[in-house]
Amino acid sequence: MSIYSHQSMTNHHDTGLFGQLGETFQVWRDRVRQRRELTQWTDRDLHDVGLSWSDIAHEAEKPFWRA
């Protein structure tokens, strides 16, 4: 997983409706990507960060709009 998130690099001065919608869509896309990436981790990766497959399944089953 990337150590940089899109949110940390976003210009938060853009307060327009389209800017906010764009940010929201980007967050949703990032969640989908990150959850897919988690499902590809090996047992060793999970052990290293202290997660189990049930933790991953729980996270991967969430809809993209839920944090």
C-alpha positions as a printed NumPy array, in Angstrom:
array([[  0.   ,   0.   ,   0.   ],
       [  1.132,   3.495,  -0.653],
       [  2.345,   5.559,   2.279],
       [  0.836,   8.651,   0.688],
       [ -2.893,   9.116,   0.496],
       [ -4.679,  11.219,  -2.041],
       [ -6.278,  13.168,   0.805],
       [ -2.923,  14.324,   2.133],
       [ -1.982,  15.687,  -1.288],
       [ -5.338,  17.302,  -2.097],
       [ -5.699,  21.072,  -2.354],
       [ -8.38 ,  21.667,   0.267],
       [ -8.856,  25.302,  -0.78 ],
       [-11.17 ,  24.287,  -3.624],
       [-14.574,  24.603,  -1.945],
       [-16.757,  24.397,  -5.037],
       [-19.364,  21.705,  -5.422],
       [-17.532,  20.033,  -8.311],
       [-14.287,  20.097,  -6.361],
       [-15.947,  18.408,  -3.398],
       [-17.575,  15.817,  -5.641],
       [-14.247,  15.122,  -7.311],
       [-12.579,  14.617,  -3.929],
       [-15.358,  12.292,  -2.804],
       [-15.092,  10.188,  -5.965],
       [-11.32 ,   9.987,  -5.548],
       [-11.679,   8.808,  -1.942],
       [-14.143,   6.134,  -3.091],
       [-11.795,   4.982,  -5.875],
       [ -8.916,   4.831,  -3.382],
       [-10.977,   2.699,  -0.988],
       [-11.854,   0.237,  -3.74 ],
       [ -8.212,   0.006,  -4.824],
       [ -6.899,  -0.387,  -1.274],
       [ -9.449,  -3.057,  -0.378],
       [ -8.616,  -5.01 ,  -3.539],
       [ -4.938,  -4.734,  -2.69 ],
       [ -5.551,  -6.096,   0.816],
       [ -7.109,  -9.246,  -0.641],
       [ -3.829,  -9.913,  -2.482],
       [ -1.656,  -9.881,   0.641],
       [  0.099, -13.064,   1.714],
       [ -0.181, -14.737,   5.105],
       [  3.216, -13.293,   5.96 ],
       [  2.089,  -9.744,   5.054],
       [ -0.967, -10.126,   7.278],
       [  1.1  , -11.519,  10.128],
       [  3.556,  -8.634,   9.847],
       [  0.802,  -6.053,  10.379],
       [ -1.236,  -8.125,  12.836],
       [ -4.274,  -8.785,  10.644],
       [ -6.164, -11.995,   9.945],
       [ -8.037, -13.134,   6.86 ],
       [-11.304, -12.466,   8.699],
       [-10.177,  -8.848,   9.21 ],
       [ -9.486,  -8.59 ,   5.489],
       [-12.808, -10.206,   4.566],
       [-14.655,  -7.778,   6.833],
       [-12.903,  -4.785,   5.252],
       [-13.238,  -6.05 ,   1.669],
       [-16.994,  -6.609,   2.063],
       [-17.649,  -2.973,   2.977],
       [-19.253,  -0.838,   0.279],
       [-16.939,   1.806,  -1.185],
       [-18.794,   4.673,   0.482],
       [-18.136,   3.315,   4.002],
       [-14.864,   4.164,   5.715]])
